[in-house]
């Protein structure tokens, strides 16, 4: 019988102890794998917002990080609204009523307004125009693709586009109606919009968004800025609230656009223009300074804010998780040591018989180490599979709330080192009982038998 076969026989003879040891290893490794993979998914979720086709966000004065979290990730409340006239300062003459370039038009390649404040079954509703999906690009420079239907048009007041995660969670199809609620899921129900297109998965927060034509958004009750009645424009929470507007104006039964003096926007997504021979990032720095020095709004750079968020919160949390998982692996290795030391007395008689039959000390040492390697290998592989099964089980929840795909195939480079590291720890832990077996006094144990 080979040394590996002898080690396997020893494990089978102590099946209960060996099974419990392997189970403890599997649970420890499963926790490590699930932690590593989930941590990687969280980092990916934040990284996914660093490239969404625009390099600047303009919003009301306040926290730039909150502005990015709300506008990019849809996970925070808006700070306040900014005026429609300020949004028009980024538009060229062809897109303005007065036919003159806006103050910041020369520095702007694309300006897309967004209005927030409504929800549809816990998903954020974003009022915008057709340029969001026709002029902005995805982070990889490619245009948005539609899995079904197409983008709404600006004259389709009640058209909408939904992200892939929304379609998958709610089962909406092209042509289906959906009625957002004001301010929260239990708020007042607005007029229905209709799904014109379903986006292909982007693995970004866009997958969790419900996008509607801002013309229809403005016509909903509570979304218009009140006119000269003493009310504060836009409400106090930045969600186009507290309007006194009644029914939307109609001509021949058709809704008409809300007057510009009753409009506000929550934020503006900007793709800055490139100066000849220079990257757009250089333009963005000067434009950001100019906007921030004014009183109307603030400008935030999403990539800079995301990096700050990662440095301040995500990376320290990742290091803490790695420390915890390392301790878990070490505890698992100690479990092997305890298991093998606990069986050392039983092993001593077997070792004495092996030595009497001609086995060398090196063979005895190798047999004990092989036993530890088998336990660590089987327990580690089982734990690796269990960890991925856990990630797959919570994958739909992660996809819905983080906008990033998570499945049984999600992985982290660090987990590739996990099983080898565990085997090395198992060998180190088994050295004590292995050396004890190596030094077993054959005569003593044979005479005692």
C-alpha positions in Angstrom: 0.0 0.0 0.0 1.3 3.5 -0.9 1.9 6.2 1.7 -1.0 8.1 0.4 -3.2 5.1 0.7 -2.1 4.6 4.3 -3.0 8.2 5.1 -6.4 7.8 3.5 -7.0 4.6 5.5 -6.1 6.5 8.7 -8.6 9.2 7.8 -11.3 6.6 7.2 -10.6 4.8 10.5 -11.2 8.0 12.3 -14.1 9.0 10.1 -16.1 11.0 12.7 -13.1 13.1 13.8 -11.9 13.5 10.3 -15.3 14.5 9.0 -15.7 17.1 11.8 -12.2 18.5 11.1 -12.9 18.7 7.3 -16.3 20.3 8.0 -14.7 23.0 10.2 -12.2 23.7 7.4 -15.0 23.9 4.8 -17.0 26.3 6.8 -14.0 28.5 7.4 -13.0 28.5 3.8 -16.6 29.1 2.7 -16.7 32.2 4.9 -13.4 33.4 3.5 -14.5 32.9 -0.1 -17.8 34.5 0.4 -16.2 37.5 2.1 -13.5 37.9 -0.6 -16.0 37.6 -3.5 -18.5 39.9 -1.9 -15.9 42.5 -1.1 -14.8 42.4 -4.7 -18.3 42.8 -5.9 -18.8 45.9 -3.6 -15.6 47.4 -5.0 -16.8 46.7 -8.5 -20.1 48.3 -7.7 -18.4 51.6 -6.8 -15.8 51.3 -9.7 -18.7 50.8 -12.1 -19.8 54.3 -11.5 -16.4 55.8 -12.5 -17.1 55.6 -16.2 -20.6 56.4 -17.3 -20.0 58.6 -20.3 -19.7 61.9 -18.4 -16.9 63.3 -16.3 -18.7 66.0 -14.2 -21.9 66.4 -12.3 -23.4 69.8 -11.5 -25.9 70.2 -8.7 -27.0 72.3 -5.8 -24.5 73.5 -3.3 -23.7 70.9 -0.6 -21.8 67.7 -0.3 -20.1 66.7 -3.6 -20.0 63.0 -2.4 -23.8 63.1 -1.8 -24.3 64.6 -5.2 -22.3 61.7 -6.8 -24.0 59.0 -4.7 -27.5 60.3 -5.7 -26.8 61.0 -9.3 -24.6 58.1 -10.2 -25.6 55.3 -7.7 -29.2 56.3 -6.9 -28.6 55.6 -3.2 -28.9 59.0 -1.5 -31.3 61.9 -1.5 -30.8 64.9 -3.6 -29.4 68.0 -1.9 -31.6 70.6 -3.6 -32.7 71.7 -7.1 -31.0 74.1 -9.5 -32.8 76.4 -11.8 -33.6 75.6 -15.4 -32.0 78.8 -16.5 -28.7 77.7 -15.0 -29.0 74.4 -16.9 -29.4 76.3 -20.1 -26.0 78.0 -19.6 -24.4 74.7 -20.7 -26.4 74.6 -24.0 -25.3 75.8 -27.4 -27.3 78.4 -29.4 -29.2 75.7 -31.4 -30.7 74.3 -28.2 -31.7 77.6 -26.6 -34.8 79.7 -27.2 -32.8 83.0 -27.4 -30.5 81.5 -30.0 -27.3 82.5 -28.1 -24.7 80.2 -26.6 -24.9 79.6 -22.9 -22.1 80.8 -20.6 -20.5 77.4 -20.4 -21.4 76.1 -23.8 -17.9 76.3 -25.2 -16.6 74.0 -22.4 -19.5 71.5 -22.8 -19.7 68.6 -25.2 -23.0 67.1 -23.8 -25.2 68.3 -21.0 -28.0 66.0 -19.8 -30.4 67.1 -17.1 -31.9 64.7 -14.6 -34.8 65.2 -12.2 -35.3 62.9 -9.2 -37.8 62.4 -6.4 -40.1 59.5 -7.5 -39.9 55.8 -7.1 -41.4 52.7 -8.7 -41.5 49.7 -6.5 -38.3 50.7 -4.7 -36.4 51.7 -7.9 -35.4 55.3 -8.4 -37.2 57.1 -11.2 -35.1 59.5 -13.1 -36.6 62.2 -15.3 -34.3 63.0 -18.3 -34.3 63.5 -22.0 -33.5 61.3 -25.0 -29.9 62.5 -25.0 -29.2 60.3 -21.9 -29.1 57.2 -24.0 -28.4 58.7 -27.5 -25.5 61.0 -26.7 -23.9 59.8 -23.5 -21.8 56.7 -23.8 -21.2 53.8 -21.5 -17.9 53.7 -19.6 -16.2 51.6 -22.3 -17.0 54.2 -24.9 -19.8 52.2 -26.5 -23.3 53.4 -27.0 -26.1 52.1 -24.9 -27.7 49.0 -26.3 -31.3 47.9 -25.9 -32.3 44.3 -25.2 -35.8 45.1 -26.3 -37.5 48.2 -27.8 -35.7 51.5 -28.2 -35.1 54.8 -26.6 -38.0 57.2 -26.0 -38.2 60.4 -27.9 -38.4 63.9 -26.5 -41.9 64.4 -27.9 -43.1 61.1 -26.3 -44.1 62.7 -23.0 -44.9 59.5 -21.2 -42.3 57.2 -22.6 -39.8 55.4 -20.4 -36.7 53.2 -20.5 -35.9 50.7 -17.7 -32.7 49.0 -16.7 -32.0 45.3 -17.1 -32.2 44.6 -13.3 -35.6 46.4 -13.1 -37.0 44.4 -16.0 -35.7 41.2 -14.5 -37.0 41.9 -11.0 -40.4 43.4 -11.9 -41.1 41.4 -15.2 -41.9 44.6 -17.2 -42.0 44.3 -21.0 -42.0 46.8 -23.8 -45.4 48.5 -23.9 -46.3 47.9 -20.2 -47.5 50.8 -18.2 -46.0 51.8 -14.8 -47.1 54.5 -12.5 -44.3 56.1 -10.3 -45.1 57.3 -6.8 -44.1 60.7 -5.4 -41.3 60.8 -2.9 -41.5 57.2 -1.7 -43.1 53.9 -2.5 -46.2 54.8 -0.5 -46.5 58.3 -1.9 -49.1 59.7 -4.2 -49.5 57.7 -7.5 -48.7 59.6 -10.6 -49.9 59.2 -14.2 -48.6 56.1 -15.9 -45.6 56.0 -18.2 -45.0 53.3 -20.8 -42.0 51.1 -21.3 -40.5 52.0 -24.7 -37.2 50.2 -24.3 -35.3 47.8 -22.0 -31.6 48.4 -21.7 -29.1 45.6 -22.2 -27.2 44.8 -19.0 -24.4 47.2 -18.3 -23.3 46.0 -14.8 -23.5 49.6 -13.6 -26.1 51.4 -11.5 -28.0 52.2 -14.7 -29.4 48.6 -14.5 -31.4 49.6 -11.4 -32.8 52.8 -12.8 -36.3 53.7 -14.2 -35.9 56.5 -16.7 -38.8 58.6 -17.9 -39.2 61.6 -20.3 -38.7 64.7 -18.2 -41.5 66.4 -20.1 -44.0 63.9 -18.6 -42.1 64.0 -15.3 -42.7 67.8 -15.0 -46.4 67.4 -15.7 -46.9 65.2 -12.6 -48.6 66.7 -9.6 -46.1 68.2 -7.2 -43.3 68.5 -9.8 -43.7 72.0 -11.0 -42.1 75.0 -9.4 -44.8 77.3 -7.9 -45.3 80.7 -9.4 -45.3 83.9 -7.4 -47.4 82.6 -4.6 -44.9 82.8 -1.8 -43.9 79.2 -2.0 -40.3 78.1 -2.2 -39.3 76.8 -5.6 -38.5 73.2 -5.8 -39.3 72.3 -2.2 -36.7 71.8 0.6 -35.6 68.3 -0.3 -34.5 68.8 -3.9 -37.1 66.5 -5.3 -39.3 68.9 -7.4 -41.9 68.9 -4.6 -44.3 71.4 -3.0 -45.7 72.6 -6.3 -49.1 74.3 -6.5 -49.5 73.4 -10.1 -52.8 71.8 -10.9 -53.6 69.9 -14.1 -51.1 70.2 -16.9 -52.0 72.6 -19.7 -53.5 70.9 -22.8 -54.2 71.9 -26.4 -56.7 69.8 -28.3 -56.6 67.3 -25.4 -52.8 66.9 -25.7 -50.5 67.8 -22.7 -48.3 70.7 -23.3 -44.7 71.2 -22.0 -44.4 72.9 -18.7 -43.3 76.5 -19.0 -39.5 77.0 -18.4 -40.1 79.3 -15.4 -41.7 76.4 -13.6 -38.9 73.9 -14.2 -36.0 72.9 -12.0 -33.4 70.1 -12.4 -31.8 67.9 -9.7 -28.4 67.7 -11.5 -26.7 68.0 -14.8 -24.5 65.2 -16.2 -21.7 66.8 -18.2 -19.3 65.6 -20.8 -16.8 68.4 -21.1 -15.4 69.5 -24.4 -11.8 68.8 -25.4 -9.6 71.7 -26.3 -7.5 71.1 -29.4 -4.8 68.6 -28.5 -5.8 68.4 -24.9 -8.0 65.9 -22.9 -11.4 66.8 -21.6 -10.2 66.5 -18.1 -8.2 69.7 -18.5 -11.4 71.6 -19.5 -13.2 70.1 -16.6 -10.8 71.5 -14.0 -11.3 75.0 -15.1 -15.0 74.7 -15.5 -15.3 73.1 -12.1 -13.4 76.0 -10.5 -15.6 78.6 -12.2 -18.9 76.9 -11.2 -17.8 76.3 -7.6 -16.8 79.9 -7.2 -20.3 81.0 -8.1 -23.4 80.9 -5.9 -25.8 78.9 -8.1 -24.4 75.4 -8.0 -21.4 73.1 -7.4 -19.5 70.8 -9.8 -18.2 67.4 -8.7 -15.9 65.0 -10.5 -17.3 61.5 -10.1 -14.0 59.7 -10.5 -12.4 61.8 -7.8 -15.3 61.4 -5.4 -15.4 57.7 -6.0 -11.7 57.3 -5.4 -12.1 59.3 -2.2 -15.0 57.0 -1.1 -12.9 53.9 -1.9 -9.9 55.2 0.0 -11.9 56.3 3.1 -14.4 53.4 3.4 -14.1 50.5 1.0 -10.3 49.9 1.2 -10.1 49.9 5.0 -13.2 47.7 5.2 -11.5 45.3 2.6 -8.4 45.2 4.8 -10.4 44.4 7.9 -12.2 41.6 6.0 -8.9 40.2 4.9 -7.6 40.2 8.4 -10.7 38.4 9.7 -10.6 35.8 6.9 -6.9 35.2 7.6 -7.7 34.6 11.3 -10.4 32.2 10.2 -7.9 30.2 8.1 -5.4 30.1 10.9 -8.1 28.8 13.3 -9.0 26.1 10.7 -5.3 25.1 10.6 -5.3 24.9 14.4 -8.3 22.6 14.1 -6.2 20.2 12.1 -3.5 20.4 14.8 -6.0 19.7 17.6 -7.5 16.8 15.6 -4.2 15.1 14.9 -2.7 15.7 18.3 -5.8 14.2 19.8 -5.3 11.0 17.9 -1.5 10.8 18.6 -1.8 8.0 21.2 -3.8 5.9 18.8 -1.3 6.8 16.1 1.7 5.8 18.2 0.7 2.1 18.2 0.1 2.1 14.5 3.4 3.8 13.9 5.2 1.2 16.0 3.6 -1.6 13.9 4.6 0.2 10.7 8.2 0.6 11.9 8.3 -3.1 13.0 7.2 -4.1 9.5 10.1 -2.2 8.0 8.8 1.3 7.4 11.4 4.1 7.7 11.1 7.1 9.9 10.8 9.3 6.8 7.8 7.2 5.6 6.1 7.6 8.9 6.6 11.4 8.8 5.3 11.6 5.2 2.2 9.5 6.1 1.2 12.0 8.8 1.8 15.0 6.5 -0.2 13.3 3.7 -3.1 12.9 6.1 -3.0 16.6 6.9 -2.8 17.5 3.2 -5.8 15.3 2.4 -7.9 16.9 5.2 -6.9 20.4 4.1 -7.4 19.7 0.4 -10.9 18.1 0.8 -12.0 20.6 3.3 -10.7 23.6 1.3 -12.2 22.5 -2.0 -15.6 21.8 -0.3 -15.5 25.2 1.4 -14.6 26.9 -1.9 -17.6 25.3 -3.6 -19.8 26.2 -0.6 -18.6 29.8 -0.6 -19.5 30.2 -4.3 -22.9 28.6 -3.6 -23.5 31.2 -0.9 -22.6 34.0 -3.3 -24.9 32.5 -6.0 -27.7 32.3 -3.4 -27.5 36.0 -2.5 -26.6 37.0 -6.1 -30.1 38.2 -7.1 -30.2 40.5 -4.0 -26.7 41.9 -4.8 -27.7 42.5 -8.4 -30.9 44.3 -7.4 -29.3 46.5 -4.8 -25.8 47.0 -6.2 -26.5 46.8 -9.9 -23.6 44.4 -10.4 -23.9 40.8 -11.5 -23.1 38.2 -8.9 -23.3 34.5 -9.6 -21.7 31.2 -8.8 -18.9 32.1 -11.2 -18.0 35.4 -9.6 -14.6 35.2 -8.2 -11.6 37.0 -6.7 -7.9 36.5 -7.5 -7.1 36.1 -3.8 -9.2 33.0 -3.5 -6.9 31.2 -6.0 -4.2 31.3 -3.2 -6.6 30.2 -0.5 -6.4 26.4 -0.8 -2.6 26.3 -1.3 -2.2 28.6 1.7 -4.5 26.3 3.7 -2.5 23.2 2.7 0.7 25.0 3.7 -0.8 25.9 7.1 -2.0 22.3 7.5 1.5 21.0 6.8 2.9 23.4 9.4 0.2 22.4 11.9 0.8 18.7 11.3 4.6 19.0 11.9 4.2 18.5 15.7 2.3 15.2 15.5 4.4 14.2 12.5 7.7 14.7 14.5 6.1 12.9 17.5 5.4 10.0 15.2 8.9 10.2 13.7 10.4 9.8 17.3 8.0 7.0 18.4 9.8 4.4 20.5 9.0 1.2 18.7 10.2 -1.1 21.5 8.1 0.7 24.2 4.8 0.4 22.3 5.3 -3.1 21.1 6.2 -4.3 24.6 3.2 -2.4 26.0 1.0 -4.2 23.5 
